[in-house]
Amino acid sequence: MTQQDTAYRVDSTRVTWRETGEEAVLLDLQESVYFGLDRSGALLWRRLVGGATTEDLVDTLVGDGAVDRARARADVTAFLADLGRYGLTRAA
């Protein structure tokens, strides 16, 4: 299974979150650290709540008209790496 095929999901035992307008605020319950997501990050986060693959997330950014596919793929890869490093998501 490749990274593109792997479904990722928010680890709801570790993080709680709220939308604030078009942005989102995340609270890591284990580390007591909060994170702010801009509009694009919040858009991806909402998809991750239900579970999404890398390709699902790329399609979400491209469909939003924010960026082209190559840039969307690079942004999604970096976003997933950051979330994974902090333990906020897990493979579904």
C-alpha positions in Angstrom: 0.0 0.0 0.0 1.4 3.4 -1.0 1.0 6.7 0.9 -1.5 7.7 -1.7 -3.6 4.6 -0.9 -3.4 4.9 2.9 -6.4 6.5 4.5 -5.6 8.9 7.3 -8.0 9.9 10.1 -7.9 12.4 13.0 -7.0 10.7 16.3 -10.0 11.8 18.2 -8.6 10.3 21.4 -5.7 12.8 21.2 -7.1 16.0 19.7 -10.2 18.1 19.9 -10.9 21.0 17.5 -13.2 23.8 16.7 -13.9 25.8 13.6 -13.4 29.6 13.8 -14.8 31.1 10.7 -12.9 29.5 7.8 -10.0 28.4 10.1 -9.7 25.8 12.8 -8.0 25.5 16.2 -6.8 22.1 17.3 -5.9 21.2 20.9 -3.5 18.3 21.5 -5.0 16.8 24.7 -1.9 14.9 25.6 0.6 17.7 25.3 -1.7 20.7 26.0 -0.5 22.4 22.8 -2.8 24.1 20.4 -2.4 24.5 16.6 -4.0 27.0 14.2 -5.0 26.0 10.7 -5.7 28.4 7.9 -8.5 28.1 5.5 -6.8 25.4 3.4 -5.6 23.5 6.4 -9.1 23.5 7.9 -10.6 22.3 4.7 -8.2 19.3 4.8 -8.8 18.7 8.5 -12.5 18.4 8.0 -11.9 15.7 5.4 -9.5 13.9 7.8 -12.2 13.7 10.5 -14.0 11.1 8.4 -10.9 9.6 6.9 -9.2 10.5 3.6 -6.4 9.3 1.4 -3.7 11.6 0.1 -5.4 11.6 -3.3 -8.7 12.6 -1.6 -7.0 15.5 0.0 -5.2 16.6 -3.2 -8.6 16.5 -5.0 -10.1 18.6 -2.2 -7.5 21.4 -2.6 -7.6 21.3 -6.4 -11.4 21.3 -6.4 -11.3 24.3 -4.1 -9.4 26.2 -6.8 -6.6 27.0 -4.4 -3.7 25.4 -6.2 -2.7 23.2 -9.1 -2.3 19.4 -8.6 1.5 19.4 -8.2 1.4 22.1 -5.6 -1.6 20.5 -3.9 0.3 17.2 -3.7 3.3 18.8 -2.1 1.2 20.8 0.4 -0.8 17.7 1.4 2.3 15.6 1.8 3.8 18.3 4.1 0.5 18.7 6.0 0.2 15.0 6.7 3.9 14.8 7.7 3.4 17.6 10.2 0.2 16.1 11.7 1.8 12.7 11.9 4.9 14.1 13.6 2.6 15.5 16.4 0.5 12.3 16.5 -2.7 14.1 15.6 -3.6 11.7 12.8 -3.3 7.9 12.3 -3.6 5.5 9.4 -7.2 4.4 9.3 
